[in-house]
Amino acid sequence: MSNLPDTAAIDAQNEEALQELIWAIERSQGQFKPLLVHCNYSALRRYCLGQLRQMYPSAIAEIALSPTDRNLYATLRSHLTPPFPTALAILGLEGVREIDSWLSSTNLMRNELQNDYPVPLVLWVNDEIIK
């Protein structure tokens, strides 16, 4: 017997999750909607982002957070201006030094985010952030 994972089943689960993400992005057009994507593998994240870019050419913007970022609102304000993309991928949460503070201040500013950024936000998180 082999203890190797069933790669076909894993591929099918990943494809299903990607289709759910695409559905959520399509249903969230024109509104602020945070979408958490739990992904521990950078290669899988790149693949999924590539698939999204194929579906929405030049309409999926990416912002990589820096370790010193304080909250999402300030980051968006410095990187994003109208017209807004179809969706916005937020990468690098695991590298933010003060992640608890970042999450708290971002949560406090959710009304401003909703009013000023009518775009689905795909927040890529890993096990470390989920904790």
Salt bridges, closest charged atoms under 4 A:
GLU62 OE2 - ARG53 NH2 2.14
ASP127 OD1 - HIS38 NE2 2.60
